[in-house]
Amino acid sequence: MNPFRFAVQVSELPFQSWRERVRWYEDLGFSAISVPDHYTMRQWDPVTLLAAAAGVTRTAAVGSTVLNAGMRQPIDLARMAATVAAIAAGGCELGIGGGWTTDDFEIAGIPFDPPGVRLSRLEESVEAIKLLWSEETTNYHGQYVRLNDAPSVLALPLPRRPKLLLGGTMRRALGIAGRHADIVSVFPSLGSGKIGWPGWAEGSTIAHTAEQTAWARAGAQQADRDPAALELSTQIAFTAVADDPGPLQELVARSTGVPPGAQDESTVFLTGTPAQARERLERRRAETGLSYFVVFDPANNYAVEASPALPGDSGPGATDRYLEAFADAVVRPLTGQ
């Protein structure tokens, strides 16, 4: 069973104090700083943000959850991640996916291919990236990805190999992740057909998440990899952790349409008193294998619709004080356990 660790996801940083912000995350106990990748949302360029953050880290890794491989060349991803891994104190976690939102592709003027095509392209990209990280010269001739006499990225004097993070919701995507990834990031299923938080909550129950992580482990086993070596991760999009969590749970319910009882059963929510929150994460790890949790900084993330604060605290800096309290209650006590 892998020990607990936590990352913080941001889509931007404060211009005047971004260096201090990165180091503050480290001081809170987060082992990685992660960025998303969507043209549809207001955010800093993710690759530039990763490189900047990497340069001021003292302990943390930097990574992506996840870059859209349908819009990026594998050789560019391989070079970027290898370079960032050399700069960041904790290395790089290159997260890539096949892309899932139609709007991102429409904005870029790129065809939104069927899921099977996007997943095939993703796996070819992953295979090419792994070769670029290991071979002196890479020739790869797939249906969607081609490389001709590409020099090895790691022929450069770089001290460490990046980790590969692959995400997914369905059996095939998670099987690909199990075959190739160091870290498998499980996303809520949309099998309910309900786009948005009520549907995602239904698609991220502990029982369904356990099924998803089993698909990833099966993929690893089919590739003669050790399933137990996979680090299993998910994003916690909403937290409501306080001595009196009721008001925060109601805030989340108003924002998402997911009532407090359903929040407790979904892996993308974490609610309750500090003790309850820790117990819920321990249960999730025991039943699903999840041990690596990515939480959002509400002050610097486009995806957070409900900004938590400690009950009775609504003044300037309230969300930062909440994140500090969350780190004290959850991140620091559980990390490494």
C-alpha positions, -999 to 999 in steps of 0.1 A, spaced: 0 0 0 15 33 -11 19 61 15 -3 92 14 8 123 -4 -9 154 -17 -5 179 -45 -21 213 -50 -35 223 -84 -33 259 -97 -42 274 -130 -25 307 -122 -3 323 -96 -3 359 -82 19 380 -104 35 399 -76 43 370 -53 43 338 -74 77 327 -61 66 330 -25 33 312 -34 52 282 -47 73 280 -15 42 285 6 27 253 -9 59 234 0 57 247 35 21 235 38 33 200 30 23 195 -6 47 172 -24 38 185 -59 23 215 -77 1 207 -106 -15 226 -135 -45 218 -158 -46 224 -196 -78 239 -211 -82 265 -238 -118 271 -226 -107 285 -192 -88 315 -180 -54 302 -170 -17 308 -174 1 288 -201 7 255 -182 41 247 -196 55 281 -188 39 280 -153 56 245 -147 90 258 -158 87 289 -136 75 270 -106 102 244 -111 129 270 -108 120 281 -73 111 248 -57 131 235 -27 113 201 -22 83 198 -45 78 182 -79 58 200 -106 34 183 -130 3 184 -151 -32 170 -147 -33 168 -176 -18 182 -208 -38 174 -239 -17 151 -261 -41 155 -289 -27 190 -294 9 186 -285 38 167 -302 53 139 -282 88 151 -288 79 185 -274 63 169 -243 93 146 -238 118 175 -240 98 197 -218 93 171 -190 129 160 -190 141 196 -187 116 205 -160 125 173 -141 161 185 -140 151 219 -127 124 211 -101 137 199 -67 112 170 -67 113 163 -104 85 163 -129 52 144 -131 42 146 -168 5 141 -169 -11 137 -204 -45 126 -217 -63 123 -250 -85 153 -245 -121 151 -236 -138 185 -240 -151 194 -275 -147 231 -268 -109 228 -264 -105 213 -299 -130 237 -315 -111 267 -301 -78 253 -315 -94 244 -348 -84 208 -344 -109 179 -352 -124 163 -322 -119 126 -331 -139 97 -317 -127 84 -283 -110 54 -298 -89 75 -321 -80 99 -293 -69 70 -271 -49 53 -298 -31 86 -305 -25 89 -267 -10 55 -264 13 60 -294 24 94 -279 32 76 -246 52 49 -264 71 75 -283 79 96 -252 92 66 -233 115 58 -262 127 94 -263 136 90 -226 155 58 -231 169 53 -266 199 70 -282 179 75 -313 141 71 -317 123 59 -348 86 55 -342 61 48 -370 26 46 -357 -7 54 -373 -9 88 -356 27 95 -343 59 94 -364 95 101 -354 124 98 -376 159 96 -361 150 117 -331 179 121 -307 174 110 -272 162 136 -248 182 121 -219 214 122 -240 215 157 -225 231 160 -191 199 157 -171 199 140 -137 165 123 -135 138 107 -156 103 123 -153 74 103 -139 46 96 -163 10 103 -151 -19 91 -172 -56 97 -164 -88 82 -175 -124 73 -167 -132 42 -188 -117 7 -190 -96 12 -221 -80 45 -209 -72 31 -175 -58 -1 -190 -35 21 -211 -25 39 -179 -18 7 -162 4 -5 -190 26 26 -191 22 50 -162 40 55 -130 10 74 -116 -26 66 -126 -51 94 -121 -87 83 -119 -114 107 -131 -152 105 -124 -171 84 -149 -198 102 -170 -217 69 -174 -247 86 -157 -250 108 -188 -251 139 -165 -225 164 -174 -215 185 -143 -211 179 -107 -242 158 -98 -233 133 -126 -196 133 -117 -205 127 -80 -225 97 -91 -196 85 -112 -171 87 -84 -185 66 -57 -160 45 -37 -174 13 -53 -171 26 -88 -136 41 -82 -125 7 -69 -136 -8 -102 -117 18 -121 -85 12 -101 -89 -25 -107 -89 -18 -145 -56 0 -141 -40 -28 -121 -53 -53 -147 -35 -33 -174 -3 -34 -155 -6 -71 -150 -12 -76 -187 20 -57 -195 40 -78 -169 43 -49 -146 38 -50 -109 2 -37 -102 12 -28 -66 39 -4 -79 13 19 -95 6 50 -76 -31 57 -78 -44 92 -77 -75 114 -80 -85 150 -78 -105 163 -48 -123 192 -64 -142 203 -33 -132 202 4 -153 211 34 -132 203 64 -136 222 97 -145 216 133 -180 226 122 -182 215 85 -219 220 81 -218 255 66 -190 246 42 -209 215 31 -240 236 24 -218 261 4 -205 231 -17 -241 218 -21 -253 252 -34 -224 254 -59 -226 218 -72 -261 205 -65 -246 176 -46 -261 173 -11 -239 166 19 -247 129 22 -237 123 -15 -206 144 -10 -194 119 17 -197 90 -8 -178 106 -37 -140 105 -40 -140 141 -56 -153 156 -24 -138 155 11 -159 168 39 -162 165 77 -143 173 108 -105 168 106 -108 134 121 -136 124 98 -117 137 67 -86 116 76 -107 85 83 -125 89 49 -92 91 31 -79 60 49 -111 42 39 -107 53 3 -72 40 2 -81 7 18 -110 2 -6 -97 17 -39 -59 19 -35 -60 57 -39 -31 73 -20 -22 104 -40 -47 133 -38 -47 165 -57 -66 194 -41 -73 228 -56 -61 261 -43 -94 281 -44 -75 314 -47 -56 304 -78 -78 279 -97 -104 285 -123 -122 252 -116 -133 261 -80 -168 274 -80 -172 274 -42 -143 290 -23 -141 276 12 -132 296 42 -133 288 79 -167 293 94 -171 329 104 -141 340 84 -149 359 53 -123 386 53 -93 391 30 -71 360 28 -99 337 41 -93 311 15 -56 310 23 -64 306 60 -87 277 51 -60 260 30 -35 264 59 -61 248 82 -67 220 57 -30 213 55 -28 212 93 -58 189 95 -52 165 66 -20 170 46 7 171 73 -8 143 95 -13 119 66 17 125 44 40 95 44 16 74 65 
